[in-house]
Amino acid sequence: MAFMEKQSSVEKTALSDLQGAWQLLRDEVVRYHPFQDSDTLLFQIDEAMSWEAVRDLKYMRKTLLIIRNIAFQAKAPPEITECIGNVVQSLEDVFEAMAEGEIR
């Protein structure tokens, strides 16, 4: 009988930071809503935060690229652009932790 192993603190921190960055981004889009393509941004953010995307971080990365492009084309407020940058950094931190074997 196999037992589940406890998540490492690095895994919990990196993934928690990523989740928090996504939530802050969503909150900023809601705060500035409505603006051009804000509905589309909210849809894509919700898609990126979905269980399917969390299980497939490469898919999340692709969705994040779509979000960046939409925000750029919509000339989203700088606070939203900053939050997108935070999500990008958090996602890269997760990939780095995975590469170092700290997250499976």
N, C-alpha and C positions, 0 to 999 in steps of 0.2 A: 504494500500500500504506500503510495507516494504522498508526501506531505508538501503543501505549498510553503515556499520559503518567504520569509518576511522581506518586504522591500527595503532596500538600503536607504539611508538618509539622503544620499545624493540623488537617487531616483525620485524620491518623494519631493525633494526641493526643486529639482529641475522641472518635473512635470507640474508641480503646483505653481511654480513661477510662470510656466507657459499658460496654464489655465487662467491665472490671474491677469496676465497680459491680454489674453483674448477678452476677458470680461471687461477690463478697463477700456479696450477699444470699442466694444459694443456699447458701453455706457456713454462714451464720447459721441458716437454716431447718433445715439438716441437724443443726447443733449442738444445737438445741432440740427436735428431733424425738424422740418424738412429742408433739404437742399438737393441739388441735382443728383440723381441716382442714389440717394440715401436709402431708399427702399431696397434697391439692388444690393447695396453694401450690407445692409442688415441681413438679407437673405443669405448672402455668401458667407458672412461671419457666422451665422447660425449653422450653416453647412460645415464650415471648418471646425466648429465646436461639437459637431455631432459625434456620436459613438463610432460611426464608420470611419470618420477622419482620425479620431484619436487612436483607433486600432491600426491605421495606415498613415503614418506620419509623412510619407512621401506624397500621398494624396493631399494631406494638409498643406504641405509646402506648395503644391500646385495651386490650391485654392487661395493661398496667401498671395501668390503672384497675381492672380485675377483681381483680388481685393486691392492690391497696390495699384494696378493699372486703372481700375475703376475710380479710385480715389484721386489719382493723378489727373485723369481726364475730366473729372467732375470739379477739379480745383477745390478739393475738400479743405476745410480749415486746417491750419498748421497743427492744432492739437491732435487732430485725427491722424495726420501724417506722422506725428511723433509717436503716437500709440502704435501705429503700424510698424514703425521702426523697432519699438520695444518687443512686439510679437516676433518680428524677424530675429532679433537677438536671442530671445528666449528659445525659439525653435532651434536656432543654431547651437545653443548651449545643450539642448537635449541631444541633438545629433552628435555633438562632441563627446558628451558623456557616454553615449552608446558606442562610439568608436573606441573609447578608452575602456570599454567593458563594464562601466559603472551602472549601465542600464541594459537590461536584456530585452 
